[in-house]
C-alpha cells in the first residue's frame, strides 16, 4: 500500500470513529432528555393531583358545614362549567364590535332613544293649570284625614 492509501484509510477510520462517538453521545443525550421530560410530566401530574385533592377537601369541608351554595359554586368551577359573563362588549346594529368608550356611549344613547321612541301614541301636550284657585293648607289637611 502506498502512503496515500494509508492516509485515506486513516481518514476513513477517523471519520467513522467521529461518527460513532457523535452517535453515541447523541443517543445518551436524547435518553437523558427523554428522562428529564418524563420526570417533568410526572411532577406536573403530582402537582395537579395535590391541587385537586386540596380543592376536594375544601369542598368536602363546605359540605360538612351544609354550605350548599358554595359547594355548588366550587363544583361548577372544578368541572369547568363556571364562567363569568363579560358584559363590556357592545355591537352596533350592523354587528360591528365597539371598543372605544366614546363610541359605546353613542351606541347606548341611540339604543335608549330608540327604546323610548313611541310612534304609535300621540304626544301629550302639557297645559299648565290656569283655572281654579290654589288649595289652602287647611283644605289639604282636610283631604288627608
C-alpha positions in Angstrom: 0.0 0.0 0.0 1.1 3.4 -0.7 1.3 6.4 1.6 -1.8 8.0 0.1 -3.8 4.8 0.6 -2.8 4.8 4.3 -3.8 8.4 4.7 -7.1 7.6 3.1 -7.7 4.6 5.4 -6.8 6.6 8.4 -9.1 9.4 7.3 -11.9 6.9 6.8 -11.3 5.3 10.1 -11.1 8.7 11.8 -14.3 9.7 10.2 -16.0 6.5 11.2 -14.8 7.0 14.8 -16.1 10.5 14.9 -19.5 9.4 13.6 -19.6 6.6 16.2 -18.7 8.9 19.1 -21.1 11.5 17.9 -24.0 9.0 17.5 -23.3 7.5 21.0 -23.2 10.9 22.6 -26.4 11.9 20.8 -28.2 8.8 22.0 -27.1 9.3 25.5 -28.2 12.9 25.5 -31.5 12.1 23.9 -32.1 9.4 26.5 -31.3 11.8 29.4 -33.5 14.5 27.7 -36.3 11.9 27.5 -35.9 11.0 31.1 -35.9 14.7 32.1 -39.2 15.2 30.1 -40.7 12.2 31.8 -39.7 13.5 35.2 -41.3 16.9 34.4 -44.5 15.2 33.3 -44.5 13.1 36.5 -44.0 16.2 38.7 -46.8 18.0 36.8 -49.2 15.1 37.4 -48.3 15.0 41.1 -48.9 18.8 41.4 -52.2 18.5 39.7 -53.2 15.7 42.0 -52.3 17.6 45.1 -54.1 20.7 43.8 -57.3 18.7 43.1 -57.1 16.9 46.4 -56.8 20.3 48.2 -59.9 21.6 46.3 -61.8 18.4 47.1 -61.0 18.8 50.8 -62.2 22.4 50.8 -65.4 21.3 49.0 -66.0 18.5 51.5 -65.4 20.9 54.4 -68.1 23.2 52.9 -70.4 20.3 52.5 -69.9 19.2 56.1 -70.9 22.7 57.2 -74.0 22.4 55.0 -73.0 25.4 52.8 -74.6 24.1 49.7 -74.3 27.4 47.8 -70.5 27.4 47.9 -70.3 23.6 47.4 -72.3 24.1 44.1 -70.1 27.0 43.2 -66.9 25.1 43.8 -68.1 22.1 41.8 -69.1 24.3 38.9 -65.6 25.8 38.9 -63.9 22.4 39.2 -65.8 21.0 36.2 -65.2 24.0 34.0 -68.8 25.0 33.7 -68.4 28.2 35.7 -67.7 31.2 33.5 -68.2 34.8 34.4 -70.2 36.7 31.8 -68.3 39.5 30.2 -70.7 42.3 29.5 -68.3 45.0 28.4 -68.6 44.3 24.7 -71.1 46.2 22.6 -72.1 45.7 19.0 -73.7 48.2 16.7 -76.9 47.4 14.8 -74.6 46.4 11.9 -72.9 43.8 14.1 -69.7 45.9 14.4 -67.8 45.5 17.6 -67.4 48.8 19.5 -64.2 49.2 21.5 -63.8 52.9 22.3 -65.7 54.3 25.3 -66.9 57.4 23.5 -68.4 55.3 20.7 -70.0 52.9 23.3 -71.8 56.0 24.9 -73.1 56.9 21.4 -74.4 53.4 20.8 -76.1 53.3 24.2 -77.6 56.7 23.5 -79.0 55.6 20.2 -80.3 52.4 21.7 -82.1 54.2 24.6 -83.6 56.8 22.2 -84.9 54.0 20.0 -86.2 52.2 23.0 -88.2 55.1 24.3 -89.3 56.3 20.9 -93.0 55.9 20.8 -94.6 56.4 17.4 -97.9 54.7 18.0 -99.3 57.0 20.7 -99.7 60.8 20.1 -97.5 63.0 22.2 -99.3 64.5 25.2 -99.3 68.3 25.3 -98.6 69.9 28.6 -101.1 72.5 29.7 -100.3 74.4 32.8 -103.2 74.9 35.1 -104.7 78.2 34.5 -108.2 77.7 36.0 -109.2 77.3 39.7 -107.9 78.7 42.9 -105.0 77.5 44.9 -105.6 74.8 47.6 -105.0 76.2 51.0 -103.2 74.4 53.8 -106.4 73.8 55.7 -108.1 72.3 52.7 -105.2 70.0 52.1 -105.2 68.7 55.7 -109.0 68.0 55.5 -108.5 65.8 52.4 -105.8 63.7 54.1 -107.9 63.0 57.1 
